[in-house]
Amino acid sequence: MKSPLLSLPGAVPAEGVDEGVAAHYGDLFREQRALADGTGFVDLSHRGVLTVTGDDRLSWLHLLLTQHVSDLPTGQATEALVLSANGHIEHALYLVDDGTSVWAHVEPGSQEALIAYLESMKFFYRVEVADRTADTAVVHLPAGSIAQAPASAVVRETPYGRDLFLPREELESFAAEAGPAAGILAHEALRVEQHRPRLGFETDHRTIPHELGWIGTAVHLQKGCYRGQETVARVQNLGKPPRRLVFLHLDGSEVHLPPNGAEIRLADDGPDGRKVGFVTTSVRHHELGPVALALIKRNVPVDARLMAEETAAAQETVVEP
């Protein structure tokens, strides 16, 4: 879904999964600094939006999601996952209940598969699931922002800022008042700095929540059964995940960033060394320079020097080995 804010001065369209919104508006570092200072907003109107309404909405979602939501207070933000039967991550939902409906935004284009799964699990529960992507746009206000949310918006407030579920027809008028606009690349740079995983970037077909530090923030360990819980409990109680998320400081003398999926090897093993992981997201940060998130094998020493393709990388622990 193409955003009307791509008509703003300087807008450069994003590519890949973030197609439909702006990558930046002409000055990536200025946009990052604005967000870090608590000003401006990010157009996330390409993200999927769904609602769950009905008297049983919270108790029903509690049975399906990794998060404890049966008693979720009105207005309290949370996040949750949908796992496969083997405990692999399939969906990530960013939730808030407004007292009548649970609102969630998800990765662009993933809402149809998620809604199909939810519909298949309705049984006798009094719930209605709706795809609201066509009429609702997600907008992000950074932490510290004093911008006023429109009365028509549902607000999801987190330590990183506020996500607004905004009627799509109000997106342009909101942008005119809430500027300056920042692109998705600035938003991604701050996400990497904050070590926050993103579905489809830090995940592949076999990722489990422990590898990314999603235990606690998106997975509640003291709740009842849900699909994939056996794997979560087994790894938590009896073992360790096979991989772990790390934050990489990349060699700033390199012109090009190692792309997502770039192979990581131990620097001491040379260019023919065995692969120990891969880059998941690489960005240029306005203060830290080139940095990245990566998944590496758990047994890689925390002080090991790494190479992301041809780029030297120093690791910072996110998930303990």
Secondary structure, DSSP 8 states (H G I E B T S, - for coil): ---GGGGSTT-EE--GGGTTSEEESS-HHHHHHHHHTT-SEEE-TTSEEEEEESTTHHHHHHHHSSS--TT--TT--EEEEEE-TTS-EEEEEEEEE-SSEEEEEESTT-HHHHHHHHHHT-TT---EEEE-TTTEEEEEEETT------TT-EEEEETTEEEEEEEGGGHHHHHHHH--EE-HHHHHHHHHHTT---TTTT--TT--GGGGT-BTTTB-TTS---TTHHHHHHHHHH---SEEEEEEEE-TT-SS---TT-EEEEGGG-TTS-EEEEEEEEEEETTTEEEEEEEEETTS-TT-EEEETTEEEEEEESS--
